[in-house]
């Protein structure tokens, strides 16, 4: 995290710059490929990967401060919808990268966690996978599965892999991977540990367990509600769940 501070650049400005640079790289890559300028397109694609990696580091800088300041806010929310939103964002950001990304997201899964913290955690896992697979033959699978007492979010890739000892060292040593630091902090905030499976040359799989909202305590009601300001029809979701013996509505 200190690397960001040592640059002397305002992290918010750096984040905006990298976001714009990534968008430019993606557009340039598309145009170069359309013109059959394959080598030039490959170089731009690699530059886009560097921008994506740097942007993740800046975002992790901000994310770590949330945990340090105790601003984690668990709430009940639809995890399936959140994962679908993340999938859409990843498709948009990685359209210039030739890596196969597939999704298997179970519907109607509600959980109890901080949705913003969870979003950053999942994106970190995806970025980590993007960095560790072949840029032309890489495959990544993202899944959400309901279990009896939790929801499992898994990111599986066919990348370079590592030993379990190496992974453990990166997770718990000081000054380790920023993405893994965020993963560790999130898991500690919900009282779980990441489950991993990795080999030196056989890919990598990591699963995060997220507490479920008790099924008997959650009711999801959907309806088309007229938007007062615009007069248009828009889908709204109403969650009703128990809180200290009383009903609460979000």
N, C-alpha and C positions, 0 to 999 in steps of 0.2 A: 504494500500500500504506500510505502514511503517513496517509491519510484515516481508516483504521480506528483507528490509534493516537491520532489527534488527538481522537477522540470521548471519550476517557477512560473508555469502557465496556469491560469485560472481553470480548474477542472470543468466548469460549465462551458466555457468557451472552447476548450479542447474537445469536449463531447459534441458540441454543435459542428465544429470543423470536421471531425471524423465522420459524422453522420452525412454531411454534405459530400465529402470525398467518396464515401461508399456509394452514394447514389450516382455520382458522376462516373465512377468505375463501372458500375453495373450497366449504365446506358452506353458507355464507350465499348464495353465488351460485346454488347448486343450488336452494335454497328460494325465492329471489326469482324465478328463472325459472319454477319450478313454479307460482308464484302470478301469473304473467304481469306481473310488475313489471319490465318490460324496461329502463327507464332506470336504475332502482336497481341492477339486475343488471349493467348495463354499467359503472357506477361501481365496483362491487365487483370486477369483472373487471380493471379497470385497476389497482385497488389490489393485486390478487393479482400482477399483472405487476411492480409496483414491489417487492413483497416478494421475488419470485423473483430480481429483479435485485440487490437488496441482499444477499440470502442468498449469491448467487454471489460477490459482492465479499468477504464475510467469509471464505468458504471459500477464496478465492484468497489471502487474507492468510496463512492457515495453510499453504497449498500452497507458496507461494514460500519459506517457511522450510525446507521439506524439501530443496529444491534448494540453498539457501544452506548448509545444514548437511551436505550430501553424503550424504543418507540414501536416495538412489535405489537400488533393489534389483532389477535385471533378473532375470527368471526365465522359464522356458518355461511357457506356459499356453494354454488353449483360448480364442482371441480371439472365436470365434463365440458361445460361451456368454456371455462377458462382454458382448458387444454386445446379446445378447438380454436380459440382466439390465438393462442401461442402458435399453433400449427399454421394458421393463415399468415401470421407475421413472419415466421421462419421461411415459408414459401416465397414471400415477397423479397426478403433480404438475401436469399441464396439463389435467386434465379439465374445468376451469372456463374454459378459454381456447378460443375458436372458431378454432383454427388447424389445418389439415389436416396431420398428420404421418404419413408413410409410411416403411416400412422395407424394405430389400432386403439381407438378411444371408446371405452364403454360409456353408454349414455346413462344419465340420471344418477350420477355419483355425487353426493354431497359430503363435504368434509368440514372440519373445524381447524382453521389455521389462518394465518395472515396471507390473503391472496396476493398482495404485492410482493411479499418476501418469497412466496412460493414461485411466482412467475419468474423472478430473477434467478432463483435456484435452478429451475428447469432450463431456462435459456442458457445458463452457464454450462449445464451438462451437455446441451446440444452443441454449443460453441467448442467445448472440449473435444467432443466427438469429431466435429468438422476439422479440427486441427490435427487429428491423429488418424485420419483415413487417407487413402490415395485419392488425389484430386480427380482422377478419371475413372477409377473403379471402386470408389468408396460407397459403402452402404450403411445407412443409419435407420434404425427402427425405434419409434417412440410409442409407448403404449401406456394405457391407463386401465387397470383391472381392479374391480372391487373384490376385497377379501372379507372374511367374516368379521374382523375387527378393525380393518384399516383399508386404505386405498393404496395400491402399489403403482408408482410412476417409474417406468423403466426406460432407459436409453441404452440401446445396444448397437455396437458398430463392429465392422470387420477390419479395424485398424491395426496399428502396430503392436498394441498390447503392452503389458508390463507384468512383473511378478506381483503377487499379493503383498510381499514385503515392501516393494517399491511404492505401491499404492498407499499402504499404511503410513510409510514415512512421509509421503507428500501430504497426507491428510492431517497429520498431527504434529509435524515439526514447525518450528517458528520460521516465518519467511518462506513458507511453501507456496504452492500454486494458489493464486488469488481465487480462481473459480472453486477450487476444493475448499478453501477457507470459508467461502460463502455457503457451500453445501454443508460443511460441518456446523456452522453457526445456525443454519436453519434447522438441521436435525436436532441439535441441542435444544432449540426453542420449542419443539413439539415432542421432545422426550424419546426420540428414536435414534437409530444409527443407520447409515447407508449400507446396503447389502451389495457386495461386489463379486464379480467372477471375471478373472482375467488370466491370460497366459502371456508368455514372452512374445509369441508371434501368432496368436489366435484370436485377436479382437478383444473387446472389452464390454462388459455389461455392468450397469449400476442401477440399483433400485432404491427409491426413496419411499418410505412408508409414511402416510399422512393419516391422522386420526379421522375416522368417519363421524359425521353427525348421526346420532342415533336415529335409525329409520322411523321408529315410532313417534319421534318428536319433530319430524319435518314433513310438512305438506307443501307441495308446489302447485300453485294455481296459476294458469296462464289465460290471458284474455287480450283481445285487441281493444286498447283504450284510446279514446280520442285525445290527441295532444292539444292542450288548451290553446297554446300560442299559435300553432300552425294549422290546426284543424285537420291534421293528417292522422291516419290510423297507424299505431305502432305497437309491437308486442311488449307486454310488461310481465314480469315474473314477480309473484308475491310469495314470500317464504313465511311460514308460521311455525315457530318452534317453541319448546318449553324452556323457560329460564327460571331457575329457583322456584319451581312449582307453579309459576304463572306463565301465561302465553305472551309471547312477544312477536311483533310483526315488523319485518324489514321491507 
